[in-house]
Amino acid sequence: MKRVLLTSVFLISGYWMALSQSDWGSSFGVEISKKIKPKLNLSLEEEFRLRDNFSTAERLSSALELGYKPWKFIKLGGAYTLINYNHSTKGWELRHRYYFYALGTCKTNNIRLSLRERFQSTYRQGVEATSTRANPKNYLRSRLKIEYDIPKSHFEPYCSAEFYNTLNDPQENTMNKVHYSFGTAYQINKRNTLDFYYRYTSFPEDDDLSGKNMICFGYSFSLDK
């Protein structure tokens, strides 16, 4: 019994030591959506992020998105996001972002596969473009996602990989970041959904201070009956 207790204490201590030495962050998001026409949807999302092992506020953002679904397997959309970002040396700064995307999906039995291509442009207020730094910074974000709808269950686990490719880097356009996400959605009812996932960021860019490891929570509410 003592050996088991000592082993448990050792493993737990090792876990917390690894956690304290890792770069962890978190994200909390709330989204409200409303169908304004049969194929047209409007949504508002508020997000708050932490970094530095959950000890520092990283950013607050508000996004207003308009989505159009001409067919069941295609969705088109665009959005504007106002970001209040906490830079490590410059303090809080405003960023203005807009994006446009096309999302294609296919479903077989309980498995849904989707590919999203998104053009994104982010302007940092008060920051000048230089020979080594673009402002605004433009990206093509490509995301591949697979979801599984568990029969007779409210859970829908998923995993995804998202690739960030620069489009106007003054030095060289390249893929400079990848997001890997693993999580699950939980549909409480037709109007309320929870989302919980883990995200790992591979080789983040210099001005992205989010933790390489992130624990993310989301809640979405539909105004449609």
N, C-alpha and C positions, 0 to 999 in steps of 0.2 A: 504494500500500500504506500509506504514512504517513497519507494522508487517511482511509483506512478505519479505521486504528487510532485516530486522533484523534477521529473521529466516534463510534467505539465507546466510547472513554473518556468523551467528553462525555455520551453517552446514559446510560451506567452511573452517572456522577457525578450527573446530574440525577435519575435514579431514586432513588438513595440519599438525596439531599437531600430529595426529596419524601416519602420514607418516614420520614425522621427528623423531618419537620415535621408528619406526620400522626398521628392518634390511633389506634394499633394495639393490639390485644389478641389473646389466644389462649385456646383451651379444649381440655382433654384429658379424655376421658371413657372409663370402662370399665363395661360392663353385663353382668350375668350373669342369665340367665332360665331358668325351669323351668316346664314344664306340670304343674300339680298335679291337674287333671282335664281331660277331653277339650276343654272350651271355656274353661277357666280357666287363666290364666298369671300367674306371680309373677316379678318382676324387681327387682334391686338395682343401682343405678347410683351410681358415685363420679365426681365431677367436680372438676377444678382449673382455675382461670382466672388469667390474667395480664392486666395493663393497662399504661398509660403506656409504650407502645412496648416491651412484653414485659419491662419492668424491675421491675414491682411485682406481688406476689401480691394478687389481688383477692378470691378466695373459694374455700372448700372446701365441698362439699356432698355429702350422702348422701340418696338417694331410694329409697323402697320403694313399688313400684307393683303394683296388682292389676288385671288386665285380663280382661274377659269378652267372648267373641265368640259371640253367639247365632246369627248368620248370617254368611256369607262376606263380605258387603258392609258389615256394621256391627260396630264394636267399642266397648265401653263400659269405662270404667276410672276409677280414682282412686288417689291417692298422697299420701304425706307426705314432705316434704323438710326436713332439718335443714341450715341454711346458716350457715356461719361467714364473715361478710362483713367485709372490711377497708375501713372508712369513711375518707375522706381526712383528716378532722379529729378523729374520735372514736375511731379505732383499730378493733380487732376487736369485732364485735357479733354476737350470735346472732339468727337469724331462723327462724321456724317457718312453714312453708308447707304447705298442702294444696290439692289440686285434684281436680276431676271433669271428665271429658270424654266426648264422643261423636264417633266417627270413622266417616265414611261413605266408601266407595271404589267406583269403577267401573273396569272394565278393558276395553279394546278392542285386540285383537291384542297388541302389546308395550307399549302405553301405559296407564299407570294414573293416574287422577285421584282426588284425595281432598280432603275438606273436614273439618276438625276444629274443633269448638267446645269451648272449655275455660273453666270457671269456676275462678278462682284467688284464694286469699286468703293474704296474707303478713303475719305479725305480727312486729314488731321489738321484741325484748326490751329493756326499760329505756327505751323511747321513749314519750312521752305523746302522745295525740291532741290536736290543737289546732283552732282555727277555720280553719286553712289546711292542716292535715296530718291525713290519716286514718291510723289504726293500730288494727286491721289495714287493709291496703290491698287492695281487691278489684278484680279485672279480669275482663273477658271477652276471651279471646284467640281470634281466628278465623284459621285458617291454611288457605290453598289451596296444594296441592302437585301437581306433575306429574312423573312418573317414566317413564323409558324403559328397558326391558330389552333391551339389545343382544343380538341372536341370536348364539348360539355364543360367548358372552363372559361373563366374570365381572363385568363392569362394568354398573352401573345408574345413569346420570347423572340428576340431578333439579334442579329449581328450585322455590322456594316464596316466598310472601309471607305474613307473619303480622302481624295488626293488633291492637294493644293498646288496649282501650277501658275507661276507668275506670268503676266502678260506684258508688263512695261518696266521690267527691272532695267535700270540704266547700264548695269554691268553684264548680266546674262539672265535670260529667262530660263527657269528650271523648276522642278518640283521641289519645294523646300519644306513641306510639312505633310504628314499623313495622320489622320485620326482613325483609330480602331475602336469600335464601340460594341459592347455586349450588354444586353439588358432585357427588360420585359415591360410591356404595357399591361395595365390591368383596367379593364372596362367595368366600372362600378355599375353603370347603367348607360342608356343611350346618350345621355347628356354629359356624363362625368367620366373622365379617364385619368388614371395615374400612370406615370412613367418613371422608371428607375433604371439607371444604367451606369456602367463603368466605362471610362474613356481613357485610352492611352494615346499620347501624342509622340510621334517619332520625329526627331531632329527639328524642334520648333525654331522659328525664326527669332532673330535677336530681340526684337521689340515685343514679342509675345511672351509675357511673363507667367502665363497660366501654368499650373503644375503639369508635369508629364503625365501624372496619374490624377484623374478627376472622378469624383463621385457626384452624380447628377440626379436631380429630382425634378419632375415636372407634373403640372396639373393643368388639364384643359377642360373647359366648360363650353358647351354648345347652347346657344340661345334658341335653337330650333327645337320644336316640340316633336 
